[in-house]
Amino acid sequence: MRVIVGMTGASGAVFGVEFLRRCQAEKFLILTKWGRYVLKEETGLTEHHLAEHVKRTFSDEDLAAPFASGSNPFDALVIIPCSMTTMAKIACGLGDTLLTRTAQVALKERRKIILAVRETPLSTIALEQAHKLSQAGAIVMPLSPPFYHHPQTIEQMVEQFTDKILGLLGFETQLAWKPEALE
Ligand SMILES: Cc1cc2nc3c(=O)[nH]c(=O)nc-3n(C[C@H](O)[C@H](O)[C@H](O)COP(=O)(O)O)c2cc1C
């Protein structure tokens, strides 16, 4: 499976890092300018630290990168964390950066696209855009970890949320709610 991972300037960079660490796919990373800033600010990490998890990182400014074209296949685009700015651009059909262009491609080619958005509260405009994207086939999932596994640490909360995305991509996940009831 080939997954493009976008990390933007929304808070919650640790979710993106954990997703990159755990997703066992061929991964390509697109880090926006503000994604790079928030990554450093919140985790102390740089693009260099993420390189071991991905096949290649593309500049968000590189509109000549392969995934800017629909003729280069990928199975899913996961944007985690996804800012309101990036969500708004995608909802409006803008493709002026590699990440928004790749999202445009995912939508037109009917490929899986997951936006792990982070903002609170959500404006009416953001809700309208999320609605529009959901109708267009995108999965809009707020960075909202579950509590039914009784996480004891922030790491466990992050892990349990990324597990949810892995499940949406079709990977077998470690955690299910009350699996014993199915026996
Ligand atoms: C430390 C920091 C935290 C931010 N957190 C959020 C956030 O949680 N959600 C959001 O939509 N924008 C947030 N922003 C604002 C975005 O970074 C800003 O809108 C930027 O234009 C996003 O661009 P991008 O989507 O291309 O990365 C934050 C900015 C900074 C500096």
The ligand as an ORCA input file, in Angstrom:
! r2SCAN-3c Opt
* xyz 0 1
  C       2.006     26.835     17.347
  C       0.867     26.934     16.357
  C      -0.245     26.160     16.526
  C      -1.295     26.206     15.623
  N      -2.382     25.402     15.809
  C      -3.361     25.379     14.884
  C      -4.448     24.452     15.027
  O      -4.545     23.677     15.980
  N      -5.375     24.423     14.036
  C      -5.307     25.241     12.924
  O      -6.174     25.138     12.053
  N      -4.287     26.136     12.786
  C      -3.325     26.222     13.730
  N      -2.270     27.095     13.587
  C      -2.293     28.037     12.448
  C      -1.735     27.410     11.150
  O      -0.395     27.037     11.315
  C      -1.883     28.421     10.033
  O      -3.247     28.630      9.731
  C      -1.142     28.044      8.766
  O      -1.464     28.960      7.744
  C      -1.489     26.652      8.290
  O      -0.877     26.433      7.057
  P      -0.746     24.975      6.446
  O      -2.100     24.366      6.503
  O      -0.267     25.198      5.046
  O       0.267     24.247      7.268
  C      -1.228     27.078     14.500
  C      -0.073     27.859     14.333
  C       0.949     27.804     15.247
  C       2.160     28.662     15.023
*
